[in-house]
């Protein structure tokens, strides 16, 4: 996530809004240091935000001889392609992703993105966080019986099943 999202007030004050990483890194001494510049002097109440910003950056170092680059984390080659973006979550699956329904204009954007992320298995459930090497106890917070996964939360959890039945009965689908 970009720093401008985490620190919008500092980004508003940044004098180099389109700066490259190398523009804000000073390799003048042995270890190097970050040198962000702002369009005005900071007020007392802004010092805490700057401190949090610099603490977030302090363990990040720049290799001076390497050019900045953007990488796409969802492919092995780190290169973006539309194919990698819209690829079916299960290659070779006989059931294609229902993109005509999910990306329809009458479906709320939030629902479309949630469905898309759920089909990719990218919703941040406890099992997904464990795959990212987070050390967490994995238990569904709804039923407290099974491990939390996107399939369990949306389909197999007893609480979710009851909610789906209620929803379907409200729309006369059951």
Secondary structure as UniProt FT lines:
FT   HELIX           3..6
FT   HELIX           8..13
FT   TURN            17..18
FT   HELIX           21..24
FT   STRAND          25..26
FT   STRAND          33..34
FT   HELIX           44..46
FT   HELIX           47..57
FT   TURN            58..59
FT   TURN            64..65
FT   TURN            73..74
FT   TURN            76..77
FT   HELIX           82..86
FT   TURN            91..92
FT   HELIX           99..102
FT   TURN            105..106
FT   HELIX           109..120
FT   HELIX           126..131
FT   TURN            132..133
FT   TURN            141..143
FT   HELIX           150..151
FT   HELIX           152..156
FT   HELIX           158..170
FT   TURN            171..172
//
